[in-house]
Amino acid sequence: MKKSLAARSIGAIAIVTALTASLAGCSASGSDGGSTDGLTLGFSQVGAESGWRTANTASVQESAKTAGIDLKFSDAQQKQENQIKAIRSFIQQNVDVIAFSPVVESGWDTVLKEAKAAGIPVVLTDRAVDSADETLYESFIGSDFVEEGEKAGDWVVDEFADADSVTIAELQGTTGSAPAVDRQEGFADVIGEDSKFEIVASQSGDFTRSGGKQVTEAILKSNPDIDLIFAHNDDMALGAIEALEAAGKKPGTDVKIVSIDAVKDGMTALSEGQINFIVECSPLLGDQLMETVEKVAAGEEVEKRIVTEETTFDQEQATAALPDRKY
């Protein structure tokens, strides 16, 4: 386990202060209301590329405020080099815990070793890293992206059970990112069991609405008669809807669409029949993150993998869920 607040403090007075804060953090469920005074979290966000990401950022910021944790927030603007700079800045500032949602899976070992050497525990949120050394981070909180791809594939298999052949266009997320890699894998594993399913085009829309539109426009030029679009997130699916309409096609009817996320705009399109099925990926990870941050800062053991509970939506379910949707 990484150093606690007390272990990194310098001087007798600072040590006493840090121990007091640590004890307060350990008694979070007690009658003192779970004070976390003095606990500082450095958080590096991927960016603001989608409605999902915006909701995720809001969840982290609101939960930190509620927990009384001093949050130092950095927006990487979807660039790994920006995240590495932010993490090094957090190390220089001697924060108590570092959390981040990795832009891509690879290339983190060096900076994570720097955090480990400084005695600062790291928590991954939403996305994983592919490091073979799991001691470089305390926990990974987020969805099972492979399972999300599988759920999308299961719906496709059921929806096209009576079809002789099905041509599919895949709108991938950011190249090299965990959700893009894993969702593609899960989806391919399911549909790959039946040769009638053929992915005729697979391109990255970078998880953005504009990217989804541009990629779909390009795909339609070479494959005008696709049967299905599998979008790795709702924003790309919404961009695909715009491209389909511009091409004179009716989204959800002429071309079926399955997506992942379940943000409000995507759910609205689903309720209106423009998207046919959505696999949920909840961005509301703030509370789980703050609970984990408090535990690792206090030197407590935490689960290495914390999977969020999520569901799926068809048109009727989306319509029923929309009035109470938080994001």
N, C-alpha and C positions, 0 to 999 in steps of 0.2 A: 504493500500500500504506500502511496506517496506521502510526503511529509504533511502533517497537520499545520494549522495556523501557528501553534505554539512552537513547533519544530523549526519554523522558518523565521521567527521573530528574533530580534537582536536586543539585548539589554534586559535587565531584570524587570523593569516596569513594563516594557512591551510584552514580555513573556506572560506576566500576570494578566495583562489586558487580553492577550490572545487566548489564554486558557479560559478566561471568563466567557469570552464570546463563543469558544468551542463548546463549553458546557451548556450554554444557552441553546446552541444549535442541536446538541444531542437530546435536549429535553423538548424538542419541537412539539411533541404530542402532549406535553404537560400543561399545568395550569398557567404557566407564564405566557402562553399564546404563541410559543415557538419563535422567539426572537432570534434574528440572524444579523443583528447589528455588527457591522464591521466586515461582513463577508462580501468579497468582490468577485464578480464573474466577468470574464472576458468572453464575448460571444462574436464569432465571425459568421455572418450570413452569406449564403450563395449570392444573392442579389435581390432584385424585385422583378423577376422575369414573368411572373404570372400572378393571377388572383390567389392561387394556393400559397405562393411564397409570401405575399403581402399579409395573408391571414396568419401564417406561421410566425412572421416577425411580430405582429401585434400580440399573439399569444405569449411569446417569450417575454416581450416588454411588459405586458400587463401582469404576468405571473411573477416576474422579478420584483415589480413594484409592490405587489400584494405580500410577497414573502419578505420584504424589507432587505432585498439583496441589491447591492450597488452594481448596476449593469453597465459595462463598457462595451458598446455595440459598434461593429464594423461591417459595412456592406462591401463585399468583394467584387460586385458588378460582374459576376460569372467568370472571374479570372483567378486561376490558382495562385499566380504570383502575388496577387493582392491579399489572398488569405494567408499565405506564408508570411508576408510582411506584418499582417495584423497579429498573427500568433506570436511572432518574435517581439512585437511591441508589447503584447500582454505579458510576455516573459520579463521584459525590461521593467515593466510597471509592477512586477511581482504580485500579480493578481492571485487569488486563492485557488481558483479553478478556471480552466479554459474549456469552452464548448464550441463546436463548429459543425456546420453541415458541409461536407467536402464537395467542392465543385466537380471533381473527378475522383476516381478510386485510387489511382497510383501517384507515387511521388511524394509521400508524406513522411517517410521514415526519418529523414534528417532533422526536420523541425520538431517532430514528436520526440526524438531523442534529446533534443535541446530542452524541451519542456520537462522531460523526465529527469534530466540532470539538474534542473533547477528545482526539482521537487514539487512541480505543479501538476496535479492530476488533470487528465483530459477526458471529456465526455463527448461522444459523437452523437449528433442528432440527425434524424431523417435519412442520412446517407452514410454508408460504410466506407472503410478504406480496405485495400487489399494487402496490407502489411502482414507478413508471416509472424511478426512479433506482437502478440496480443497484449503484452505487458505495457505497450506504449499508450494504451488508453484503458480507462476503467470500465466503461460501458457504452453500448450502442443502443440508443432509443429510437425506434422507428418502425415502419411497416415492413412486411415481408414482400419485397417487390416481385420475386419469382412467383409467389402465390397470386399476386395481383394479375400478372400475365396469364397464369393458369385459369383464373376465374374468367378473364376476358375470352380465352380460348374455349372454355367450357360452354359459354353462351353461344359462341359462333358455331360450334359443333351442333348444338341443339337447334339453333335458328335455321341452319342450312341442312338439316338432317335429310330432307328429301331432294336436295339439289344434286345434279350430276357432276358439276364442276363449279368452283368458287374462286374468283380472282380477287386478290387482296392487295391493298396498298398500305404500307406501314409507315406511320409518321413517328420517327424515333425522337427521343429526347436528346439532350446534350451528349455528344460523342464521348464515350469513356466514363460517363457518370454511372453510379450504381443503379439508379432506377431505369436508365435506358438499357443497360446491359442485362439486368435481371428480368425486366418486363419482356424484353425480346426473347430471352431464353424460355421463360415460363409459357409464353404464348406459342412459341415454335414447338415446344415439347408436346403440347396438347394437339394442335392441328396437324402436326407432323405424323400422327398416327393414321391419317387418312390422306391418300395421294390426291384426292379431288380438290384439296385446298392448295392453292398456289399463290405465294407472295410474289407478285410480278414487279413490285417496286418497293424499296425501303430506303428512306432518306431522313436525315436529321432536320427537324424544324426547331431545334434548340429550346424546346418547351415554351415557345412564344406563339402568340396568336398570328403575328405577322409571318413568322417562319412557317407555321402550319398552312397558311394561305399560299405562300410562295411555292412551297414544296408540292402542294396539291395541284396548283396550276401547272407545274412542270410535269407532274405525273400524268395528268389528264391529257396532255398533248401526245404522249406516247402510248397511253393506256386509257382511251376514252370510255371503255365499257367495263370498268372495274365494278365488282359487286359489293365490296366492303372496304371501309377504311378502319384500320386499327390505329388509334392515336394514343401515344404514351401519356398524354394528359389532356385535360379539358380545353385548355387554351389553344392547343394545336387543332383540336376537333372543331372549335369555334371558327378558327381560321379556315379550316377545310370546308365548313358550311358556306362561308362567303365565296370560296372558289367554285364550289359546286353550283351555287345559285348563279354565279356569273357565267357559268358554262351551260346554263339552261337545264340543269338537273335539280331534282327535288331531294334535298338531304333527308335521310331517314326512310325514303321510299325507293327512289331510283338507285341510290347508293346507301347501304346501311352503314351506320357508324357505331363503333364501340370505343369507349374511352375510359380513362382512369383519373380520379381525383374526387369528383362530386362537389366542386365549388358551385356557388349559387348560380352563376351564369350558365355553367354546364348543366346543372339540374333544371334550369328554366328551359333550355333547349331540349332536354330530354322530355320534360312535361309537355312540350309543344310538338313532340314527335320528330324533331330534326336530328336528335341523337337517339339511338335505340336502346343502349344499355351502358351503365356506368359502374365501374368498380371503385369503391370508396378508398381514399387515402387521406386520412385526417391530418390537417396541419396543426391541430390544437395540442401541441406537445409541451407547452409551457409549464404546466403544473407538474408533469412527470419529470421534466428537466430540473426544475428547482428542488424538488424532493431529492433527486439523485445528487445534485450539486451539494446540498446540505450534508448528505451522508458521506460523500467522499471527502469533503473538507474536514469533517469530523473524524476521518480515519476509519469509517465503518465499511463493511463489505457490502457490495451491491451486485445485482445480477449482471452478468456480462452482456446478455442480450435481452432487451425489454421490447416485446412486440406489442404494438398498438392494436386494439380491437376495432375491426371495421366490417362493413357489410357491402351489399351491392344494391343497385336500384334499376327497376324497369320504369316505364312511363307512369304507371299508376302509383307506384311507391314514391317516385320523385315528386309528383303532384301533392301527395299527402305530406311529404317531409319539408317542402319548400317554406311554408309559413314560419316554421321554427328554426330554419337553417341559420347558423351563426356566421357562416362564411361563404 
